Amino acid sequence: MFGLPTHLQTTADTELKQIMQRVVMLQNGTVASQMAKSGVRGLMNYGVAITDLRRIATEAGTNHALARRLCQLNIREARILASMLFDAAQLTNDDFELIFSSITNMDMAENFARNIIGKITDCEFYSRLASGDKWQILAAIHGVGWAVRDGGEKLGKWFVAHLEAFAEAAYPETLQPLLTTMESVAKTSEANRAAIAAAAEKLAASALEFSQTLGRQYQWLATDNPD
């Protein structure tokens, strides 16, 4: 069992200390070990389930200031909580930098995309994110998927414009998210549907194996699920 790091035990920030004490009470060492074996490394990890973190976040309510402080901790659960507590309407450039620097593995990419990135509709933000490393690119792809499902149609055009570059990066972890987001973007408008179809045709004819696979799988999915 792990307790709070020393700097949190002695902090005068009662709000931060109390929410992290709740996290510690829910820790699961077995889950943490399993996650480490699957590649979720680089942060202190209590192995707390997302459902438990979401319950803590729901009870805490949106708290942008607390989210900033949580995001600066090198603790998995703190950063995931931060992604749930951020207020998209209050995000600043400094907050964007905090978000970028927090996305260091697949776990962070998926959670930040679902909880906060997918609420951002600024194409410039996505361009900055997509110019980062593998995990930041993955977060951008997932984020667009969440954003367009919630009505962020203009991001569909941005995604189409960047699709070939995503494919050329050829990160295996992005294949399924790219397919999912292609499907979501295609549903936003007839123009985006046609653009995605044209992009898939081009990708299928590419000399790059990853691009071929992405294009052909999308074509198969589109034929199998025309609606």
BELBELTA-V36691 format. One record per residue. N is the residue number from 1. RES is the residue in three letters. SS is DSSP state (a for helix, b for strand, c for the rest). PHI is phi in whole degrees, 0 to 359 (NA if undefined). OMEGA is omega in whole degrees, -180 to 180 (* if undefined). Layout:
<<N:RES:SS:PHI:OMEGA> <N:RES:SS:PHI:OMEGA>>
This chain:
<<1:MET:c:NA:179> <2:PHE:c:251:174> <3:GLY:c:264:176> <4:LEU:c:291:172> <5:PRO:c:302:-175> <6:THR:a:305:-176> <7:HIS:a:294:176> <8:LEU:a:274:176> <9:GLN:a:294:-175> <10:THR:c:257:-177> <11:THR:c:294:175> <12:ALA:c:273:-180> <13:ASP:c:278:-175> <14:THR:a:300:-179> <15:GLU:a:300:180> <16:LEU:a:294:-179> <17:LYS:a:298:-177> <18:GLN:a:294:-178> <19:ILE:a:290:178> <20:MET:a:286:174> <21:GLN:a:296:177> <22:ARG:a:296:178> <23:VAL:a:298:-178> <24:VAL:a:301:-179> <25:MET:a:294:-177> <26:LEU:c:256:-174> <27:GLN:c:296:179> <28:ASN:c:221:-176> <29:GLY:a:297:-180> <30:THR:a:296:179> <31:VAL:a:296:180> <32:ALA:a:300:179> <33:SER:a:294:178> <34:GLN:a:297:179> <35:MET:a:294:179> <36:ALA:a:297:179> <37:LYS:a:293:-179> <38:SER:c:273:175> <39:GLY:c:110:179> <40:VAL:c:275:-176> <41:ARG:c:231:174> <42:GLY:c:98:179> <43:LEU:c:227:169> <44:MET:b:299:-171> <45:ASN:c:224:178> <46:TYR:c:270:178> <47:GLY:c:71:-178> <48:VAL:c:281:-178> <49:ALA:c:293:179> <50:ILE:a:300:179> <51:THR:a:299:178> <52:ASP:a:290:178> <53:LEU:a:295:180> <54:ARG:a:293:177> <55:ARG:a:294:177> <56:ILE:a:299:-179> <57:ALA:a:295:180> <58:THR:a:297:180> <59:GLU:a:290:180> <60:ALA:a:285:-177> <61:GLY:c:77:179> <62:THR:c:302:-177> <63:ASN:c:211:-172> <64:HIS:a:296:-179> <65:ALA:a:296:178> <66:LEU:a:295:179> <67:ALA:a:302:178> <68:ARG:a:301:-177> <69:ARG:a:289:177> <70:LEU:a:295:-176> <71:CYS:a:295:-178> <72:GLN:c:274:178> <73:LEU:c:275:179> <74:ASN:c:273:-177> <75:ILE:b:228:-177> <76:ARG:a:307:-175> <77:GLU:a:295:179> <78:ALA:a:296:-178> <79:ARG:a:289:177> <80:ILE:a:294:175> <81:LEU:a:301:179> <82:ALA:a:302:-180> <83:SER:a:297:180> <84:MET:a:275:-175> <85:LEU:a:262:179> <86:PHE:c:300:173> <87:ASP:c:256:-176> <88:ALA:a:303:-178> <89:ALA:a:289:-178> <90:GLN:a:258:-174> <91:LEU:c:298:178> <92:THR:c:245:177> <93:ASN:a:300:177> <94:ASP:a:296:177> <95:ASP:a:295:178> <96:PHE:a:303:180> <97:GLU:a:295:176> <98:LEU:a:298:180> <99:ILE:a:296:180> <100:PHE:a:305:-175> <101:SER:a:289:-180> <102:SER:a:277:-174> <103:ILE:c:270:-173> <104:THR:c:242:177> <105:ASN:c:199:-177> <106:MET:a:297:180> <107:ASP:a:302:179> <108:MET:a:294:-179> <109:ALA:a:300:-177> <110:GLU:a:291:-177> <111:ASN:a:288:178> <112:PHE:a:294:179> <113:ALA:a:298:-177> <114:ARG:a:290:-170> <115:ASN:a:272:-177> <116:ILE:c:223:-176> <117:ILE:a:297:180> <118:GLY:a:293:176> <119:LYS:a:265:-179> <120:ILE:c:262:-178> <121:THR:c:246:180> <122:ASP:c:279:-178> <123:CYS:a:298:179> <124:GLU:a:297:177> <125:PHE:a:301:-179> <126:TYR:a:295:178> <127:SER:a:296:178> <128:ARG:a:295:-180> <129:LEU:a:295:-177> <130:ALA:a:288:177> <131:SER:c:270:-178> <132:GLY:c:271:-177> <133:ASP:c:275:-175> <134:LYS:a:305:-175> <135:TRP:a:286:177> <136:GLN:a:291:175> <137:ILE:a:298:178> <138:LEU:a:300:178> <139:ALA:a:297:178> <140:ALA:a:296:-180> <141:ILE:a:297:178> <142:HIS:a:299:-178> <143:GLY:a:299:177> <144:VAL:a:299:179> <145:GLY:a:303:178> <146:TRP:a:292:-177> <147:ALA:a:296:-177> <148:VAL:a:288:176> <149:ARG:a:292:179> <150:ASP:c:262:175> <151:GLY:c:104:179> <152:GLY:c:277:-172> <153:GLU:c:297:-176> <154:LYS:a:297:177> <155:LEU:a:291:177> <156:GLY:a:300:179> <157:LYS:a:294:177> <158:TRP:a:300:-178> <159:PHE:a:297:179> <160:VAL:a:301:-178> <161:ALA:a:294:-177> <162:HIS:a:256:-173> <163:LEU:a:300:-179> <164:GLU:a:297:179> <165:ALA:a:294:176> <166:PHE:a:300:-179> <167:ALA:a:293:-179> <168:GLU:a:293:177> <169:ALA:a:295:172> <170:ALA:c:57:174> <171:TYR:c:279:-178> <172:PRO:a:306:-177> <173:GLU:a:295:-176> <174:THR:a:266:-174> <175:LEU:a:301:-178> <176:GLN:a:294:175> <177:PRO:a:300:178> <178:LEU:a:297:179> <179:LEU:a:299:-179> <180:THR:a:299:-179> <181:THR:a:289:174> <182:MET:a:302:178> <183:GLU:a:297:-179> <184:SER:a:295:180> <185:VAL:a:296:-179> <186:ALA:a:299:-178> <187:LYS:c:275:-175> <188:THR:c:282:180> <189:SER:c:193:178> <190:GLU:a:296:180> <191:ALA:a:297:179> <192:ASN:a:290:177> <193:ARG:a:298:-180> <194:ALA:a:293:-179> <195:ALA:a:293:178> <196:ILE:a:294:179> <197:ALA:a:298:179> <198:ALA:a:295:179> <199:ALA:a:295:179> <200:ALA:a:297:178> <201:GLU:a:297:179> <202:LYS:a:294:180> <203:LEU:a:296:-179> <204:ALA:a:297:-180> <205:ALA:c:266:-177> <206:SER:c:290:176> <207:ALA:c:278:-179> <208:LEU:c:273:-176> <209:GLU:a:299:-180> <210:PHE:a:299:-180> <211:SER:a:298:178> <212:GLN:a:302:-178> <213:THR:a:298:-180> <214:LEU:a:298:-179> <215:GLY:a:297:-178> <216:ARG:a:291:179> <217:GLN:a:294:178> <218:TYR:a:295:179> <219:GLN:a:300:178> <220:TRP:a:295:179> <221:LEU:a:296:-179> <222:ALA:a:295:179> <223:THR:a:286:-178> <224:ASP:a:287:-179> <225:ASN:c:231:-175> <226:PRO:c:300:-180> <227:ASP:c:264:*>>
